[in-house]
Amino acid sequence: MEQRRLGRTELQVSALGFGAWEIGWTPVAEGEAVGRLLNHALDSGINFVDSSAAYRWSEELIAKHIGHRRHEFLFATKCGSGRVQQPDGEWVQTLDYSAAAIAPQIERSLQRLQTDYIDIMQLHSPSLDDLVNGDGLDGLQRAQEQGKIRFVSLSADDEAAQQAVEMGAFDTLQLSYNILHQEAAQIIAAARAKDMGIIIKEPIATAMYEAARPEGDASKWDLAQQRLAPAAIGDLPRVEASLRWLFNNADVHTAIVGTTNIDHLNENVASTERGMLSAATCAAIAAA
């Protein structure tokens, strides 16, 4: 598994990361399959695991099944957006990006993972107003000074992501970018100038793999028929072509893919290990 330097953090991260959103919907008591999946991910060379307080059981399952291997992986999680389970079992989303709210959220993440530090703590999808006028960044920096987190970061898109680059205070940026939606390329290039680490979410644009054109907004599906047609990618599977296309961009440091299926995990690892696409294939995709 290729490792890349995560910008100015100097952390070495696996090109393929593990996104822990999907596993969060598995109750802790029923998580043995998740345990096998997470341990297999580490055994396969993945050393970057991304979660959030908003992903239900995710942090608890990570702690339960690979907490004893904490020295083997870098842990990124998120705050500001959370989910709290009510007495009746219902999960309610909470949104509070203030420093006062972030401090206890960080403590809860530390407790869930049963660790005394978190490698990367990200504000989770704040609005542009929350980012510019709120004091969430102050809360992250205070936790960093206390040694509770190593690097302050943001997970966002569009104007908020652009603003984060301009602010210059965030060590890494997590944003959406894939073969179908390449609008973030300019933001990524601007982040390079600040030596920010780049974490890609939604790297394989899931909607493009539907077998038939969906009703309603089918823009992804239509675009996929062009950019991922056999004339462009040959006989490569679409997921593999999408992942390997990303890694041709040296400014992409890690791409987080979530799954609860160990076979899909193995396919993603194998695809990543095959390396970048040929120049000819990239040119065919660009032409499409």
Sequence and secondary structure as in RCSB ss.txt:
>XXXX:A:sequence
MEQRRLGRTELQVSALGFGAWEIGWTPVAEGEAVGRLLNHALDSGINFVDSSAAYRWSEELIAKHIGHRRHEFLF
ATKCGSGRVQQPDGEWVQTLDYSAAAIAPQIERSLQRLQTDYIDIMQLHSPSLDDLVNGDGLDGLQRAQEQGKIR
FVSLSADDEAAQQAVEMGAFDTLQLSYNILHQEAAQIIAAARAKDMGIIIKEPIATAMYEAARPEGDASKWDLAQ
QRLAPAAIGDLPRVEASLRWLFNNADVHTAIVGTTNIDHLNENVASTERGMLSAATCAAIAAA
>XXXX:A:secstr
  EEE GGG  EEESEEEE TGGGGS GGG HHHHHHHHHHHHTT  EEE  TTSTTHHHHHHHHHGGGGGGSEE
EEEESEEEEE TTS EEEEE  SHHHHHHHHHHHHHHHT S EEEEEEES  HHHHHHSSHHHHHHHHHHTTSEE
EEEEE  HHHHHHHHHH   SEEEEE  SS  TTHHHHHHHHHTT EEEEESTT GGGG SS  SS  HHHHHHH
HHTSHHHHTT  HHHHHHHHHHT TT  EEEE  S HHHHHHHHHHHHT S  HHHHHHHHH 
